[in-house]
Amino acid sequence: MKTLQSISCKVKSRDCDAYVSFDSAENFYLTKFQSSFGISVVTAEGEIFFFTDGRYFEKAKRSVKQVNVVLWKSWEKFVEKLEDLKLDRLLIDDKKVKVSTYNALKKSFSVKIESNFLSEFRAVKTEEEVALISRAVTVAETTLNHVIHLLKPGITELEFRAELIKAFFKFGGEDEAFETIVASGKGSAIPHWKTSRKEIKDGEAVVVDFGVRVGGYVSDVTRTFLVGNVPSELKNIYDIVKEAQRIGIESLRVGVPCKKVDEAVREYITSKGYGELFVHSTGHGIGVEVHEAPTLSKRSSEILKKNMVVTVEPGIYVPELGGVRIEDDCLVTESDAFVLSTLPK
């Protein structure tokens, strides 16, 4: 596997014998095996060892390819195994490990820390990963189209959310990619609104932020619906956000600094008088997790690369009136971006 070779080379370049991960998302990325407990060890010589307990061991042995699956018995046995393999100098990601685990490793090994060690590899997707994300987008969009007729005055946010989630499974989704957001009225002006029992009413904006998991990979899509006779300012805001998103998507291409994409979107929204009400970044990478590298923000130092998959999701949030957010998943190519989402806006 080309990615494994690259990771191993990076481990060796850090003068370490192995990278050790205790993180479930990284474990899945490295082994393609989903479990609530596991430890992945990637050696500088190009091998992967995956330690898991009796709940998953037999299934992992049967399904995991090109990985040495080891039965977890105890911390002492884990240390003995690494010592037997002569893995003395370990590399870990301080953002992916508990302090207690780090301290335990230090008692037996030389430990070096590097934040976001796997991010550069996870950010650039393989053809298989792109296909799974595309499938997750298709399932999400098919689901919304199936239930959108229910989105009308009288239904509660939670009732609509429940219908949406139920349909995820009908059309091939494995799970929610994250906690689905249905935010109406004043709640739509809060980007991470907690879906409630509030009834949707005529004249309100309704933000639906949702995604599904397929084959371990996620989609992340947002649409805003203007229900009935909405205030003219909400219609104006919708048009501004829609145009800002178009500008953001057209800014995506290989070699462009991520902060430049955010800058282009933010400048447009600011020119329309709503700059202070765009309160989050323009987008983020998706993959095994719903928030991965790169980040399309003014603080980002990352550069767009071919086959990154990112969201573009500008929003304007006016307290007491409502908010609008539109989000699509985009594949970065040499010359532009291919929008994986196809839902109308």
C-alpha positions in Angstrom: 0.0 0.0 0.0 1.6 3.3 -1.2 0.2 5.3 1.8 1.6 2.8 4.3 5.0 3.1 2.7 4.8 6.9 2.9 3.8 6.8 6.6 6.7 4.4 7.4 9.1 6.7 5.6 7.9 9.6 7.7 8.3 7.5 10.9 11.9 6.7 9.8 12.6 10.3 9.0 11.7 11.2 12.6 14.3 8.7 13.8 11.7 6.5 15.4 10.9 2.8 15.1 7.1 3.0 15.0 4.0 5.3 15.1 1.5 4.2 17.7 -2.1 5.3 17.6 -4.9 4.7 20.2 -7.5 6.7 18.2 -10.5 4.8 16.8 -10.6 7.0 13.6 -6.9 6.5 12.9 -7.3 2.8 13.6 -10.0 2.5 11.0 -8.0 4.6 8.5 -4.9 2.3 8.9 -6.7 -1.0 9.1 -10.2 -0.5 7.6 -11.6 -2.2 10.7 -14.1 -0.5 13.0 -13.9 -1.2 16.7 -14.3 0.7 20.0 -10.9 -0.6 21.2 -7.7 -1.0 19.3 -4.1 0.1 19.1 -2.3 0.5 15.7 1.5 0.3 15.4 3.0 1.3 12.1 6.7 0.4 11.9 9.5 2.3 10.1 10.0 -1.0 8.1 6.5 -0.9 6.6 4.5 -3.3 8.8 1.2 -2.6 10.7 0.3 -4.4 14.0 -3.2 -4.0 15.3 -3.9 -4.9 18.9 -7.6 -5.6 19.8 -9.4 -7.5 22.6 -11.5 -10.6 22.6 -14.6 -8.8 21.4 -13.1 -8.1 18.0 -10.1 -10.3 17.6 -11.6 -13.2 15.6 -13.5 -10.8 13.3 -10.4 -8.7 12.8 -8.3 -11.7 11.9 -10.8 -12.7 9.2 -11.4 -9.3 7.7 -8.3 -7.2 8.1 -5.9 -7.4 5.2 -2.1 -6.9 5.2 -2.1 -6.3 9.0 -0.7 -8.3 11.8 -3.7 -8.7 14.2 -2.6 -9.3 17.8 -4.9 -10.3 20.7 -4.8 -7.7 23.5 -4.3 -9.3 26.9 -2.8 -6.6 29.1 -0.6 -3.5 29.1 2.3 -5.6 30.2 1.9 -8.0 27.3 1.6 -5.1 24.9 4.9 -3.7 26.1 6.5 -7.1 25.9 5.4 -7.4 22.3 6.8 -4.1 21.3 10.1 -4.9 23.0 10.2 -8.3 21.2 9.8 -6.4 17.9 12.6 -4.1 19.0 10.4 -1.0 18.8 12.2 1.2 21.3 11.6 4.7 19.9 7.9 5.4 19.6 6.2 8.4 17.9 2.7 9.4 19.1 0.3 12.3 18.3 -0.3 14.3 21.5 -3.8 15.2 20.2 -4.8 11.6 19.9 -3.7 10.1 23.3 -4.6 10.4 26.9 -2.0 11.8 29.3 -2.1 8.6 31.4 -1.3 6.5 28.3 1.5 8.8 27.3 3.0 8.6 30.8 2.7 4.8 30.8 4.5 4.6 27.4 7.3 6.8 28.8 8.1 4.3 31.5 9.2 1.7 29.0 10.1 3.5 25.7 11.6 6.6 24.3 8.6 8.6 23.2 8.6 11.5 20.6 5.5 13.7 20.0 4.2 15.1 16.8 0.8 16.7 16.5 -1.4 15.8 13.5 1.1 13.1 12.3 -1.3 11.4 9.9 -3.2 14.5 8.8 -1.3 15.0 5.6 -2.0 11.5 4.5 -5.7 11.4 5.5 -6.3 14.8 3.8 -5.5 13.4 0.3 -8.0 10.8 -0.7 -7.5 7.6 -2.7 -9.9 6.7 -5.5 -11.5 4.2 -3.2 -12.0 6.9 -0.5 -13.4 9.4 -3.0 -15.9 6.7 -4.2 -17.1 6.0 -0.7 -17.5 9.7 0.1 -19.4 10.1 -3.2 -21.7 7.3 -2.2 -22.3 8.8 1.2 -23.2 12.1 -0.5 -25.6 10.3 -2.8 -27.3 8.4 0.1 -27.7 11.7 2.0 -29.2 13.5 -0.9 -31.6 10.7 -1.8 -32.7 10.6 1.8 -33.5 14.3 1.9 -35.4 14.2 -1.4 -37.4 11.3 0.1 -38.6 13.2 3.2 -38.6 16.9 2.1 -42.3 16.9 1.5 -42.7 16.6 5.3 -40.9 19.9 5.9 -43.8 22.2 6.4 -45.5 24.3 9.2 -46.7 22.1 12.0 -43.9 19.4 12.1 -41.4 19.8 14.9 -37.6 19.9 14.3 -37.2 16.6 16.1 -39.9 14.9 14.1 -38.4 15.9 10.8 -34.9 14.9 12.1 -36.3 11.5 13.0 -37.8 10.9 9.6 -34.5 12.0 7.9 -32.4 9.6 10.1 -34.9 6.7 9.5 -34.5 7.2 5.8 -30.7 7.1 6.0 -30.8 3.4 6.6 -33.5 2.8 4.0 -31.2 4.1 1.3 -27.9 2.5 2.4 -26.5 4.6 5.1 -24.7 2.9 8.0 -25.1 5.7 10.5 -25.4 9.5 10.9 -22.0 11.1 10.1 -22.7 13.5 13.1 -25.7 14.6 15.1 -28.1 15.9 12.4 -29.1 19.5 12.9 -32.6 20.8 12.1 -32.8 24.5 13.2 -35.8 26.7 12.5 -36.7 30.3 13.2 -34.4 32.0 15.7 -32.6 28.7 16.2 -31.4 28.8 12.6 -29.2 31.8 13.6 -27.2 29.5 15.9 -24.8 27.4 13.7 -24.7 24.4 16.0 -28.3 24.5 17.3 -29.5 21.6 19.3 -32.5 20.2 17.5 -35.6 20.7 19.6 -39.4 20.1 19.9 -40.0 23.5 18.4 -42.7 23.5 15.7 -41.6 24.8 12.3 -43.7 27.8 11.3 -44.6 29.8 8.2 -42.2 32.6 7.5 -39.1 30.9 9.0 -35.7 29.7 7.7 -35.0 26.1 8.4 -31.3 24.9 8.3 -30.8 21.2 7.8 -27.2 20.1 8.3 -26.8 16.3 7.8 -24.6 13.5 6.5 -24.3 9.8 6.5 -21.6 7.2 6.9 -21.0 4.6 4.1 -18.1 2.2 4.2 -16.6 4.1 7.1 -16.6 7.5 5.2 -18.9 10.4 5.6 -20.8 13.1 3.8 -21.7 16.6 5.1 -24.3 18.6 3.4 -26.4 21.6 4.5 -29.5 23.2 2.8 -31.6 26.1 4.1 -35.3 26.2 3.3 -37.4 29.4 3.4 -40.8 28.3 4.5 -43.8 30.2 3.4 -43.9 34.0 3.5 -40.4 34.9 4.9 -39.1 38.4 5.6 -37.3 40.0 2.6 -34.1 40.2 4.5 -33.9 36.4 4.8 -34.4 36.1 1.0 -31.6 38.6 0.5 -29.3 36.8 3.0 -30.0 33.5 1.1 -28.9 35.0 -2.2 -25.7 36.4 -0.6 -24.8 33.1 0.9 -25.5 31.2 -2.3 -23.2 33.6 -4.2 -20.6 33.4 -1.5 -20.6 29.7 -1.8 -20.2 29.8 -5.6 -17.2 32.1 -5.1 -15.7 29.7 -2.6 -16.1 26.7 -4.8 -14.6 28.5 -7.8 -11.6 29.3 -5.7 -10.8 25.6 -5.1 -7.9 24.2 -7.1 -4.5 22.6 -6.6 -1.9 24.9 -5.1 -4.3 27.5 -3.7 -3.7 28.4 0.0 -6.8 27.3 2.1 -6.9 30.7 3.7 -7.3 32.4 0.3 -10.6 30.4 -0.2 -11.9 31.7 3.1 -10.7 35.2 2.3 -12.6 35.3 -1.0 -15.8 34.1 0.7 -15.4 36.4 3.7 -14.6 39.5 1.5 -17.8 39.0 -0.5 -20.0 38.6 2.6 -18.4 41.6 4.2 -19.0 43.7 1.1 -22.7 43.0 1.6 -22.6 44.2 5.2 -22.8 40.9 7.0 -19.1 40.1 7.6 -19.5 40.1 11.4 -22.4 37.6 11.1 -20.3 35.0 9.3 -19.0 33.4 12.5 -17.2 30.2 11.4 -14.6 29.1 8.8 -15.6 28.5 5.2 -15.0 24.8 5.3 -13.1 21.7 6.2 -11.9 18.3 5.0 -14.1 15.2 5.4 -13.2 11.5 5.3 -13.3 9.0 8.1 -14.3 11.9 10.4 -16.5 14.9 9.6 -13.8 17.3 10.4 -10.4 16.5 9.0 -7.5 18.4 7.3 -7.4 20.7 5.6 -9.3 23.7 7.1 -10.6 26.5 4.9 -10.0 29.3 7.5 -8.1 32.5 7.8 -5.7 30.8 10.3 -4.9 27.9 8.0 -1.4 27.4 6.6 -2.4 24.5 4.4 -2.3 24.3 0.6 -4.9 22.5 -1.4 -3.8 19.3 -3.1 -5.3 17.1 -5.7 -7.9 14.7 -4.3 -8.6 16.5 -1.1 -12.3 16.5 -0.4 -13.5 19.7 1.4 -16.8 21.3 2.4 -17.6 24.9 1.3 -20.2 26.2 3.8 -20.6 29.9 4.2 -23.3 31.2 6.5 -24.9 34.3 7.8 -26.7 34.3 11.2 -28.9 37.2 12.3 -30.1 37.0 15.9 -33.8 37.2 16.3 -34.3 36.8 12.6 -32.7 33.6 11.4 -29.7 32.2 9.6 -28.8 30.7 6.2 -26.0 28.1 5.5 -25.4 26.2 2.3 -22.8 23.4 2.2 -21.5 21.1 -0.4 -18.7 18.5 -0.6 -16.1 19.2 -3.2 -13.3 17.2 -4.8 -10.2 19.3 -5.5 -8.8 18.8 -9.0 -5.8 20.3 -10.9 -7.9 23.1 -12.5 -11.0 23.4 -10.3 -13.3 21.5 -8.0 -15.8 18.8 -8.8 -18.9 19.3 -6.6 -20.0 15.9 -5.3 -23.3 17.2 -4.1 -26.2 17.7 -6.6 -29.1 18.9 -4.5 -30.6 22.1 -5.9 -30.2 25.3 -4.0 
